[in-house]
Amino acid sequence: MAKANVKGLNAIHPPYFEMISEALTTLNDRTGSSQQAIAKFIEDKYKKSLPPNFKKMLSVQLKKFVKSERLFKVKNSFKLSSTEKLKLVIKESQKKKITKPIKQDSAPKNKRLGQIKTPEVLKKADKNKKKPVVTGGGKLKRLSQVKTPEWVKKNKNLTPIKRKSSNPMNSSRPTKKAKK
């Protein structure tokens, strides 16, 4: 419990993952960002609020996030996983929605699914879809139960001709004589 209190009191900086993800998105390297580049970015931004053992803590946190698959490591660089990128995009879009002024009177109330109307675009898409047609009643027959078509019976030449086995005695090529 003592450690939890110490972390809560000293942590005036954002959580490590938030700082790391901000550094990775800002640096925007195609191959990912190195640990040194991430550390430099975070130091420049949160210089006063970081603990003295910040670089050690950063390396521990990076390893932890790689193990939990929130980040992935490519050679000596770190990149955000695709799920984390998606979460960041969703957070940013929600922040943009919050910053727009909303009137309290026109705030949407929770509705049941039955009360919500489906958009016209989705209704048209449902009408255009074709239902799959099942032939033969859906019951499959075994191969022995299926009757062979007449044209296959007449044309016996359709089956491939078997090759003669290659025996060295029957070969048309001359044989090599053994050297003495």
C-alpha positions in Angstrom: 0.0 0.0 0.0 2.9 2.4 0.7 4.0 2.1 -2.9 0.5 3.0 -4.2 0.5 6.1 -2.1 4.0 7.2 -3.2 3.0 6.7 -6.9 -0.2 8.7 -6.5 1.6 11.6 -4.8 4.6 11.9 -7.0 2.9 11.2 -10.3 2.0 14.7 -11.5 2.8 13.6 -15.0 0.3 11.7 -17.2 0.5 7.8 -17.3 3.5 6.4 -19.0 1.5 4.9 -21.9 -0.1 8.2 -22.6 3.2 9.9 -22.7 4.7 7.2 -24.9 1.8 7.1 -27.3 1.9 10.9 -27.6 5.6 10.7 -28.4 5.1 8.0 -31.0 2.3 9.9 -32.8 4.2 13.2 -32.7 7.5 11.7 -33.9 5.6 9.8 -36.6 8.5 7.6 -37.8 7.6 5.0 -40.4 9.9 2.4 -38.8 9.0 3.4 -35.2 10.8 5.5 -32.7 13.8 4.4 -30.6 13.8 4.5 -26.8 16.2 7.4 -26.8 14.0 9.5 -29.1 10.9 8.7 -27.0 12.9 9.6 -23.8 14.1 12.9 -25.3 10.6 13.9 -26.4 9.1 13.1 -23.0 11.9 14.9 -21.2 11.5 18.1 -23.3 7.7 18.1 -22.7 7.4 17.0 -19.0 10.9 18.0 -17.7 9.8 19.3 -14.3 7.4 16.6 -13.3 9.5 13.5 -14.2 11.3 11.5 -11.4 15.1 11.2 -11.4 15.0 7.5 -12.5 12.8 8.4 -15.4 14.8 6.6 -18.1 14.9 3.3 -16.1 11.2 3.6 -15.6 10.6 4.3 -19.3 12.6 1.2 -20.3 10.6 -1.0 -17.8 7.3 0.5 -19.1 8.3 -0.1 -22.7 9.1 -3.7 -22.1 5.8 -4.1 -20.2 3.7 -2.6 -23.0 5.5 -4.8 -25.6 4.7 -7.9 -23.5 1.0 -6.8 -23.2 1.0 -6.1 -27.0 0.0 -2.5 -26.6 3.3 -1.6 -28.4 5.4 -3.8 -30.7 9.1 -3.7 -31.2 10.7 -3.6 -34.6 14.5 -4.0 -34.4 15.4 -1.3 -31.8 12.2 0.9 -32.4 8.8 0.9 -30.9 5.5 1.3 -32.7 1.9 1.5 -31.5 -0.2 -1.6 -32.1 -3.1 -1.2 -34.5 -5.7 -1.6 -31.7 -4.1 1.2 -29.7 -4.0 3.5 -32.8 -7.7 2.9 -33.2 -8.3 3.7 -29.6 -6.4 7.0 -30.0 -8.4 8.0 -33.0 -11.6 7.3 -31.1 -10.5 9.4 -28.2 -9.5 12.3 -30.4 -12.8 12.2 -32.2 -14.7 12.2 -28.9 -12.6 15.2 -27.7 -13.6 17.1 -30.8 -17.3 16.3 -30.2 -17.0 17.5 -26.5 -15.3 20.8 -27.5 -18.3 21.8 -29.7 -20.9 23.7 -27.6 -24.1 21.7 -26.9 -27.3 23.2 -25.8 -28.7 21.5 -22.7 -32.3 21.5 -24.1 -31.4 19.8 -27.3 -29.3 17.1 -25.7 -30.3 13.6 -27.1 -32.0 11.3 -24.7 -31.4 7.6 -24.5 -33.8 5.8 -26.9 -34.7 2.1 -27.3 -33.7 0.3 -30.4 -37.4 0.2 -31.5 -37.7 3.9 -31.4 -34.6 4.6 -33.6 -35.3 4.8 -37.4 -32.9 3.0 -39.7 -31.3 5.3 -42.3 -32.6 5.1 -45.8 -29.2 4.1 -47.2 -29.2 1.0 -45.0 -32.7 0.1 -46.0 -31.8 0.3 -49.7 -28.7 -1.9 -49.2 -30.8 -4.6 -47.5 -33.3 -4.7 -50.5 -30.4 -5.0 -53.0 -28.9 -8.1 -51.3 -29.8 -11.4 -53.0 -30.6 -14.4 -50.9 -28.6 -17.5 -51.7 -30.5 -20.2 -53.6 -30.2 -23.8 -52.3 -30.5 -26.5 -54.9 -31.4 -30.1 -54.3 -33.2 -29.5 -51.1 -29.9 -29.0 -49.2 -29.3 -32.8 -48.8 -26.0 -34.0 -50.2 -25.7 -37.4 -51.9 -22.7 -39.7 -51.7 -20.6 -40.3 -54.7 -21.8 -43.8 -55.1 -25.4 -42.6 -55.2 -24.8 -40.1 -58.0 -25.5 -41.5 -61.5 -22.7 -41.0 -64.0 -23.6 -38.9 -67.0 -24.0 -40.7 -70.4 -21.5 -38.6 -72.2 -18.8 -39.7 -69.7 -19.7 -43.3 -70.3 -19.4 -43.0 -74.1 -16.1 -41.1 -74.1 -13.7 -43.5 -72.4 -10.8 -41.6 -73.9 -11.2 -38.9 -71.3 -9.2 -40.8 -68.8 -5.5 -40.2 -69.0 -3.3 -42.9 -70.5 -1.0 -44.7 -68.1 2.6 -44.4 -68.8 4.7 -47.5 -69.2 6.9 -48.1 -66.2 10.5 -47.0 -66.9 12.6 -50.1 -66.7 16.3 -49.7 -67.7 16.1 -53.0 -69.6 13.3 -51.9 -71.9 14.6 -48.4 -72.4 15.2 -47.2 -76.0 18.3 -45.2 -74.9 21.7 -46.9 -75.2 23.2 -48.0 -71.9 26.5 -46.9 -70.7 29.2 -49.4 -70.5 31.0 -49.9 -67.2 34.5 -48.5 -67.1 37.4 -50.8 -66.1 
